[in-house]
Amino acid sequence: MQIRPPVRRASVSARSPVVRVAAWSAANPWRAITGWLLFVTLCLGAGIAAGTHNAGTEDYWIGEAGRAEEIATGAGLQRRPEEYVLIRARKGALDPTAARAAARDVTARMRRLPEVESVGPPARSADGTALLVSVTMRGPELDARQHVDPLLAQTAQTQRDHPGLVVEQTGGASISKGVNQQRSDDLALSEAISFPVTLVTLLVVFGSVLMAAVPLLLALSSIAAAMGLSMLVSHLLPDAGVGNNVILLIGMAVGVDYTLFYLKREREERARAGGRLSPRAVVELAAATSGRAVVVSGLAVLVSTATLYLAADVVFSSLATGTVLVVLVAMASSVTVLPALLVRLGLRAERRASYRAGRGLPPRRGRDRGAGGERLWRTLLRPAERHPVLTLAVAVLAMVVLALPALGMQLRVLNRDSHSREIPALRIHDRMTTAFPELRTLHQVVVRDGRGRTEEVGRALRELGRRAHADPLFAANVPADVRVSADGRVSVLELAVPYRLSSAEAERSLDRIRDDYLPATVGAIPGAEAAVTGDAARNVDDLDHVNGKLPLVTGLLLLVSLVMTMIVFRSVTLGLLGVLLNSLSAAASFGLVVVFFQYGLATTLFGFDPGATGAIGSRVPLFLLVILFGLSMDYQVFVVSRIREKAVAGVPTRRAVLDGITGSAGVVTSAAIVMVTVFAGFVFLRLAEMKQIGFSLAVAVLLDAFVIRTTILPAAMIVLDRLNWWPSPLSRNTHGVRHGLASDGRVPTAGRSRG
């Protein structure tokens, strides 16, 4: 049995913080593991105790629509949450007597509920096939989904009492509740898809259940801790309901990847040492390389994601917060608890080796399948090695061709028109709006007059209503009633549009009010402040807001990426190259997402719901751009770090590029496969935006790992040669010593094992 002397190391001050943390973790493995478990438990427990603070109606106020809602809310005239009970025949013609009896029954039931403010009289459809009862709920519009269950229960009881009819309920609260339920079901589905696929991938990489379990368990614990922290943070930054989705999406990807990069480097260092270094010394060597790379790439993702806060949008803020938290926790797990786990695994491997040696058995050779395939990667890199200029030109041209469809990208706020029709409330909504088309879209004109000219404002609004009723874009059979606040200073007019919310007609009707009717009527009253809101107005203003913030966020993202890459590699050239490659990867993925979703290829090939196609979600490009830049920098950091190691060791640029990429090919491929499987799982979810985000991320990672890093990056670096490191001269290590082991395999004094 080997007896090791105390390991001599460099002074603490000479080591980086990452290595110092890893050294402590390696020296105190059980403390580190216990501390991590306590941290995860504390985060999750505190989050559950505090609960999630969901974004309120006021958090979504943007643009003119937001200003109108703020005015109306201040005067007590805000739009109330409204539910509708639709009564129709089970088959054949509707029996008016039976329908009126059901309407009286449900009206009486609803009026007894404390959640209900008022119930309107039954309305008969124009074709006589349905009867509709409108129910106005108390409280803010967004909170109604939490209180709609009693209403649904009364509707269900009415259905049981009137079996000859179909009595069903829909409305904003019912639809929102259904969407949230579908989002929860989708999360469970994505977990069921991503976990086993990730585990199988890791088994192929490591050939060991124990080694495969480490990345997966750390990713899951990071996700749990991040979800707990997100609940706490939601009391400072309200959650828009997308936090857990993005935590799971990004957490599985980066959590496994960061651990995978660290594990692979530790195995390489252990194999290179050949048993001549202790597990603690091997872990410290891995920390000095992959540990630092994990921190750098994690910081790159954090800084890139933080640019989303500049969008000043509650949804983007929720996406950014979820991403920042899960990346921060995953990065922390990789540099704190992972070294402790690796030491324990290393000691276990030594004990097994000693046991086999004691019994005279040959040593077991580990299988590092992820690092295999060197011959394949040499073959893939051969075009870049032999014809770098031609390879660079052809590959860039191919990526540009893939990106071209992005020039025709059409953005749209994905709303109830694009949600999956598997939600019962949406199917009922479709039936209701077929019978009552005037309920499809509603505009609200809000006027505030500080001088109290109520009569003059009322006349102007009624004139606006008359003009709208004469316009075929508006429903002529809905009275233009004007509601006035108690102090007479705020007036509201509602106008119905018999077209779908996402239709061109609905948008034109909004433009007609804002550009023509409003200036000609209320606009003639000096000092009166007018604004238009409603679902269509919210969508238009949201899209304008996102488009307005896109240049600012994109510009800062490019600048941040450039500066961080320059700092990491001390090279302006690599900074510019990284920005160009990341932009190329993102543009190509945007082009493909347009082809699949906007042009409908996803519906043709995979049978996706047509509601998920036809346009790209308004928030998808900006979110994807930020995340893709962060993830692309992961690969940039890990691959170029390997190349730089070779160059510092005195290897010529061409050979350093090929050796560096080949040496990191196995781990990059494994990491890419994990990311792609996680992201691809979201393609099969039912929420349109999550489909598009999952597809685009999966495609971008594939392109980045197998096109950018195998053709464009090596070809470009070979062409640039010494310019890669401009303006700083590359300090070469002429002795060939790297991170504790000499190039000839000799072990330095520090950390050497002696028998």
N, C-alpha and C positions, 0 to 999 in steps of 0.2 A: 504494500500500500504506500502511495506517495505521501511524503510529508513536505508541505510547503513552508518555507520561511515567510516571515512577514513581507508583504509586497511593498517594495520601495516605489514611491510615486513622486511626481513633480510636486512642488509646493502648491498649496491650495490656491494661493493668489494667482498662480500661473495657469490654472485651469479655468475653462469657461464655466458659467453658471450651470449650463446643461450637464456638463461632465460632473460637476460637484453634486448636483441633485442625484444624478445616476449613481455616483459613488456612494452617497449616503443610503440610497435605496438598496443598492447591492450589498452594502455592509449590514443593513438592518431590514432584511426582506420581510419578516413577519410584521414588523411595525409598519412598513410601507403598505403591505397588503391590507392589514387591519385598518390603517388610516384611510385607505381608499374606500373600503367598504363602508366605513362610518361616514365618510364624505357623501357617498352616493345615497345612503339611507337618510342622512340629515337633509340633503337637498330635496329628495322626493317627499319625505315626511313634512318638511316645512312648506313645500309647495302645495301639498294636499290640504294641509291645515289652513293655509292662507286662501286657497281657491284661486280661480282665474278671474281676473277683471276684464270682461269683454268690452270691446269698443261700443260706445253709445252712438245714438243718432248724430249728435253734434260732432263726433270725430270724423264723420264722412262728409262734412260740409266743405264743398270745393266750388270755386267759381261763382257764377251768377246764381246757379241753383242753390248753392250753399247759403249765399246771401239772402235769397228769398226765404229759405227755410228758417234762417235765424230771425228774420223780421216776423214771420208768421208765428214762430214759437214764442217769441217775446210778447206777442199780443194774444196768445192763447188760441190761435187759429191754425196751428200746425195740423198736418194730415194725421188723422187717427188710424190706428191699425183696424182694418176691416176684413171680416170673414164673410163668406157667402155660402148659403145652404141652397143647393140646386135640387129641385124636385122634378122628376121626369118619369115617364111611363117605363115600366119594365119591358113591355113590348106593345106594339100597336099605338093607337092614339092616346093622349093623356086625358084621363078622367078629371074634368075641372073640379067636381065636388070633392073627390078623394084628395086631389092636390091641395085644395084650400084647407081641408081638414088637417092634412099633414103640416101645412104652413102655420095654422093656428097652434098646433101642438108644439112645434119647434120654437115658435115665437114665445109662447108661455114659458117653455123650459129655459130659453136663453135669458129672458128678463129676470129670472130668479137668481142668476149667477152674479156674484160680486165682481167678476172680471169684465162684465158687459156694461157698457154705458148706455146704449140704446139699440133698438131693433126697428128697422124700417118696415114699411108695409110691403106685402108680397108684390112682386112685379112679374107680369106675364110677358113671355118672349113674343116677338112679332109674328112668328109662325105658329104660336100656340102650342109648342111642343114641350115647354118647360115653364116652371114657376121659380122665382128667385127671392130669397129672403136675405137681406143684408144685415149684418151684425157688427156694430161698432164697439171695439174693445177699449178699455181704459189703459192709460199709461203710454209710454213712448212706443214708437213703431217697432224698433228693434227688440224691445223687451217682450213683445207680445208672444213670441214663439215659446217663451218659458211658461206662459199662462194659458196656452190654447188647448191643453188636454181636456179640461172640463167641458169646453165647447164641443170638442170632438166626441166626447162621451155622450153628451145630450143628443147630438146628431145621430150617433149610432143607436141610441135608445129609440129615437123617433123612427129610424129605419126598421127596427124590430117590431114596433107597434103598427107599422104600415107596410107589410111585406109585399103588397101588390104594386108598390112604387119603388123607385130608386131615389133614396135620400142621401146625399153626399155633400161633403164640405170642402171648400178650398179657400184660398186667400193668402195674403202675404205671410201671415204667421204659420199657417199650415205648410206652405211651400218651404219656408225657411227651416222649419222643423224637419221636413223631409230631406232637405239638402244636407243639414247637419248629420242626420242619421246615416245618409248615404256616404258622407265623408268619413264617419266612424267605421262603417262597414268596409269602405275602401282601405282604410288604414289597416284593418285586420287582414284584408285580402293581400295587401302589399307585404305585410309581415309573413304571411303564409307562403308567399312566392319567394321573397328575397332571402329569408333565413336558410331554408334547405339548399337553395342554389348556391348561396355563399359558402355554406359548409362543405358542399361537394367540391366547389372550386378550391377551397383551402386544403381539402384532403388530397386533391390531385397535386397541389403545389408541394405539400410537405410530406405526404405519405404517412401521416401520423394523426390519429384522432386527437391526442393531447395537444400537439402543436397547432392543429387546425382550430381547436376550441379556444385557444388564447385570444386571437384577434376577434373572434365572434363575441366572446364574453366581454371583452373590454369595450367593443362597440356598443353592445347592449347596455352595459353599465353606464357608458357615457351618454347614451340616449336617455336613460332613466334620470340621470342627474340633470341633464339639460332640460328635460320636461319639467322637473321640479323647480329648477331655477327660473324657467320661463313663466311659471305661475306667479312666482314672487315678483319678477320684473314687470309682469302685466299690470301691477298696481302703479307703476311709473309710466310705462308705455303700454296702453291698452292693446289687447290681442284681438285681431280681426277674424279669428277663427281658423287661421292657416298655420299657426305656429307649430303645432304637433306634426302636421304634414311635412313641413320643410325640415323639422328636426329629424324625423325618421328618414326622409329622403337623403339628406346630406350626411346625417350621423352614421348611417350604415356604410356609406361610401368612404368618407374620410376616416372614420373610426377604424375600419378594417385596413385601409390603405396605410395609414400612419404606423399601425402596429406591424403590418406586413413588411414595410421598408426596414423597420428596426430589426425585426426577427431575421430577415434575410441577411442583413449585414452582420448580425451576431453569429449566424451560422457560418458565414464566410470567414470571419475572423477566427472562429473556433477551429474550422478546418485548416486554416493557414497555420495556426499555432501548433496543431498536431499534438495536443495534450500538454504542451510545454508552458501554457499559461493557465492561471486559475480562472474559474467562471467569472469572478469579480473583475479581473483584469480584462477579460474578453468583452464583458459588458461595457466597461469604460471605453475600450477602443471603439465599439459600436456607437456609443454615445457621442464620441468626438466627431463622428462622420454622419451617420444617419440620424442620430439624435439632434444634432445641429440642423440638419436638413429638414427634419420634421418641424422644428420650431420656426425656421425661416419660411417654409411653405405655409405653415399654419398662420403665421403673421401676415403673409401675403393674402391669404383668403380673408382674414379678418379685416384688413385694411381695405381690400377691394369691396367687400360686402358693406362696409360702413358707408361707402359712397351712396348707398340706397337711401340713407336718412336724408340726403339732400333733396330727395323727391318730395318731401313734406306731405306724405300720403300715409294713412294709417295702415293700409295693406302692405305697402313696401316696408314700412317700419316693422311690422310683424314678421315679414319674411326676413328682414335683415337681423332682427333680434334673435329669431330662432336659429339662423345660420351661425351668427357670431357665438352664441352660447354653446351650441353643440361642437363647433370647431375648437373653441377654447377648451372645453372639457376633454375632447378627444386628444388634443395636443398635450394637455396636462397628464392624461393617463399614460401616454406613450413615454413621457420623460420622468414619471414618478413611480408608478406601480409596475410598469412593464419591466424595468431592470430587475426589480425584486423577483418577479416571476421567472425571468430568464436565468437568474442565479439559481433559483430552486430547481429549475429544469436541468441546468447544467450539472448541479450536484447529483441529481437523480441519475443523469446519464453516466457520470463518473462511477457512481455506486454500482450501476448495472455492468459497466465495463470491468470494474474490479472483481465483481462476482463471476463474470464469464472467464476472466483471466485466472481466478482461483480454481476454477473447475477445468482449466485447460482448454476452454472453448475459444475458437477464433473470434476476434472482435467483430461486432456487427457493424456493417457499413450502412450509414444513413443514406436515404434517398432524397436528394434535393431536386425534385422534378421541376420546380419552378425555374431553377437556374439552368436547366438543360436547354437543348435546342440551339446550342451555340453555332452549329454548322448551318442551321436554317437562317439564323440572323446574319451570319456572314454572307450567305447567299443573297438575302434581301438587301444588304448594304453594298453589294458588289457594284450596282449601277452608280451609286453615289461615289464610290471609291475610284472607279475607272473613268467615269464620264460625269464629273460633278456639275459642270455648267449645263450640259444637256439635261441631266436628271433634274436639276433645280428648275429649269425652264418648263419642262413637261409637267412636273408635279404642281408647280404654282399655277400653270394654265388650267390643269384639271380642277384644282380647288376653286379657281375663279369661275369656271364654268358651273360648278355646283352652287356657287354663291349667287349667280346671276338672277335666279327667280326671286331672290330677296328684294330686288329692286321694285317688284310689283306687290310687295306685302301690303295687305289690307288689314288694318287693326280694327277691332271692335270690342266693346265692353261685353263680356260674356255674361248674359243674364238669364232670366227664366226661359227665354226662347231657345237657349243653347244647352240647358240642363237636360240630363237624361230623363226620358219619359218613363223610366222605371219607377219614378217617384209618383205614388198615387195622386197626390194633390195636384201635380202638374197635368196629369191626364184629365182630371176633373176640371182644371182650369181651362184646358183646351175645349172641352165640351161646353163649358159655361160661356166662353167667349165666342163660340160658334153660334150659340143661341142668343147671346147678348153682345154683339160685336162692339158696342160703345164702351165696354169695360176693358178693351184691350190696352188702351193707352190713355192717360189722363194728364193734362197740363194744368198747372196752377199759376195764375197771374196774381202776384202779391204787390200791393201798392201801399206805401207809407207816406202820409202827408202830415207834416208837423203843424200845419195851420188848421187842421180839423175841418177841411172842406169835404165833408162826407157826401153831400148830395152831388157835388160837381164830380167827384171821383166815381161815385156810383153811376152817374150818367155816362161817363167816359167808358167805364167797364161794360155797361150794357150795350153801348154802341160797338165796342170791341166784340162782344158776344154775337151781335147781329151780323157783323161782317164775317165772323167765323162760321156761323150757321149757313151763310150763303156760299161758303167755300166747300167744294166736294171733299176736301181733305178732312173735314170735321163732321161729327155726327150731328145731324140737324134735329133729331128727336129728343135731345137732352136739354132741358131748360137751363139758361145761363143765369143761375142764381148767384147773387153777390152776398157774401158774409162779411159782417163788419165787427170789429173789436168793440169791447165795452166802452172805450174812450173815444171811439169814432175815428181814430187816427190810422188804422190799418184795415184794408179791405182785400178780400180774396175772391177771385172768380175762377171756377173750374170749367175746363173745356174738354170734351171727350173726342177721341179720335178712333175710328173703327178699323184701325190697322195695327198689325203686330208691332210690338215695342221696338224690334230691331229693323223694321222695314224702312225703306227709303221714304215712304209716304209719311211715316211718323216723324222722321227727321225734318222733312220739308215743312210739315205743319208747324214744328217748333220754330224753324227759320221764318216762316210766314208771320208768326206772332211777334217774334223779337225784332224782325227787320222792317215789317210793314204795319201791322195792325196796332202794335203798342206805341210806336212813335206818332202815329196819326191820331191816336185817341188820348190815352193818358199822358203821352209825351207832350201834349199841348198845354198841360197844366203846369205852370212854373213852380219849381220847388218840389214837385211830387217825385218820390223815388219808387221805381218799378223794377221788378225782376220776375223771371219765369222759372218755375221748378217743376218737379214731376219726375217720373222714372226716365223718360226720354231725355229730359234736360240734364239729369244727373249723369246719364251715360255720355252725352255729348261733352259736358264740361269735364268729366273725368278723363276722357280721351284727349281733350285739348290740354289738360293739365299735365298728363303723362308726356305728350309730345313736346310740351314746353320745357319740361325738366330733362328730357333726353339729352340734349346737347351738353348741359351742365354736368350731368352725372357721367356721361361718356368721356368728356374732356378731362375731368378729374381722374377718372379711372385709368385712362391712358397715361396721364402724368404720374400717378401713383405707381403703376406697373413699371414704368420706365425708371423711376427713381429707385424703387426697391431692388430691381434687377441690377442696376448700376452699383448700388451699395453692396449687394451680396457678392457680386463677381468683380467689383472694381473695374468695370468696363462699360464705356458708353456704347460700344459696338454691340455687345450682348444685350444691353438694355433695349436698344432700338430693334435688334433682331427678335427679341422676345415679344415686344409689342406687336411687331408685324406678323409673327407666327400666330399669336393669340387672336389677333384680328381676323386673320385668314381662316382659322379654325371656326371662330364664331360665325363669320359670314357664310361659310359653307354649310354649317348646321342650320342657319336661318333659311338658306335657300332650299334645303331639303324639307324643313318643316312647312314651308310654303307649298311645295309640291305635294306633300302628303296630306296636309290638312286644309289649306286654302283651295287647292285644286281638286281635292276629294279623292286622291289616290288611296288614302287610308280607308275610306269607306269602300272603295272597290276591292282592295286586297284583303282587308281584315274585317269588313262588315261593320266598321265603327258607326255609331249613331251619327246621322247627317248633321245633327245639332252641334257636334264637336268639330265640324268642318265648315268650309265656306269662308272663314276669316280666322285671324290669329288674335288671341286674347290680348287686350290692350296692354296688360302688365307683363306679358310673357317676354317680349324682346329685352326690355330693360333688366328684368330679373336674371334672365339667361346670360346676358352680356356680362353682368357683374360676377355671377357664379362661374361662368366658363373661364373668365380671365383668372379667377382665383385658382380653379382646378388645373388650368393649363400651366400655371406657374409651379404647381406641384411637380409635374413632369419636368419642367424646365430646370427646376432646382436640383432634382435628383439626378437627372441625366447629365447636365452640364457640370455638376459637382464632380461626377466620376471622370468626365473628360479633363477637367482642370487638375484633378489629382494626378492623372497620367502626365499632363503637360508639365506640372510642377516637378515631377520625378525625372524630367529630362527627355520624355518621349516626344518625337516629332509630331506636329499637329495632325497630319493625316492618320498616323497610327494611333495617336491619343484619342481622336474622335471615334475611330472604329472600335478600339479596345474599350473605351468608356461606354459606348452605346451597347456593345455586345455584353459587357460585364453587367450592365443594369437591365438588359433586355428581359431576362426572366422575371425579375421582380416587377418591372413596369408592365409587362404583359399580364402577369397575375393580377396586379392592382387594377389594370384596365378592365379585365374580365369581371372582377368583382363589381366595379363601378357600373359597367354596362348592364350586368344582370340586375343590380338594384334599381337603376334608372329605368330599364326596360319594363320592370314590373309595374311601374306607374303608368305605362302606356295602356294597360288593360283595366285601369280604373275608369270610373264613369264620369267624373268631373272633367269637363272639356279642357280647362286650363292645366290640370295635372297631367292629362294625356299629352298635351303639347310640350309641357316642361320636361316630362320623363323622356319623350321621344328625342327632343332636341339635345338633352344632356347625354343620352346614350350615343347618339350619332356623333356628337362633338368629341366625346372621349375616344370613340373608335378612330375617328379621323386623326385626332391628336396623337394617339399612341402608335397607330400603324401607318400613317402617311407623313404627318409632320415630323415625328421623331425618327423615322426610318429612311426618309428620302430628303425632305426639304432641309431639316436641321443639319444632318451630316454633310450634305452637299454644300450648303451655305458656309458652314464652318471650315470645310476643306478649301473652298474658294477664297475665303477671307484670310486663312492661314494666321500669320502673326497679328493681323488687324483685329482678330477676335478679342484680344486683351487690351486694345487701345482705350485710353491713353496710358494706362499703368503698365510698366514692363513686368512681364511674368517672372517672378523670382523662382528660379529652378533649383530643385534639390539634387545637386550633382552626386550626392552619396546614395541616392535611391532609397532613403529610409522613409517609410510612411507609417505614421500612427503606431509606432512601437515595434513593428516587424520590419526587418531589413528586406530588401528586394530579393536576396538570395535565400530567404526563409529563416535566417538566423534570428534567434530570440535575444532581444536586449536584456540587460540585467534586471530591470524593473519588471516584476511580475513573473519571472521565470520560475518554473517548478523544478525542484531538485529531489532526487530520490534519497 
